[in-house]
Amino acid sequence: MGNFIKGLFKFAFGTILALSLLAGVGAVVFAFIFKKDFEDIENKTKEIISDIEANN
C-alpha cells in the first residue's frame, strides 16, 4: 500500500512538473512569435501620432 501511494505522488508530481514546463515554454514561444506584431502596432501608433501633431 505504501508503494502505491508513493507511486501515485510521483506520478502526480511528474504530471504537474511536465504541465508547468509546457506552459512556460508555450508562453515563451507565444511572446517570441507575436513580438514583431506588437512592435508593428507600436510603430504605426507612433506614425499616427506624429501625423496628427504635424497637422496641428
Secondary structure, DSSP 8 states (H G I E B T S, - for coil): -HHHHHHHHHHHHHHHHHHHHHHHHHHHHHHHHHHHHHHHHHHHHHHHHHHHHHH-
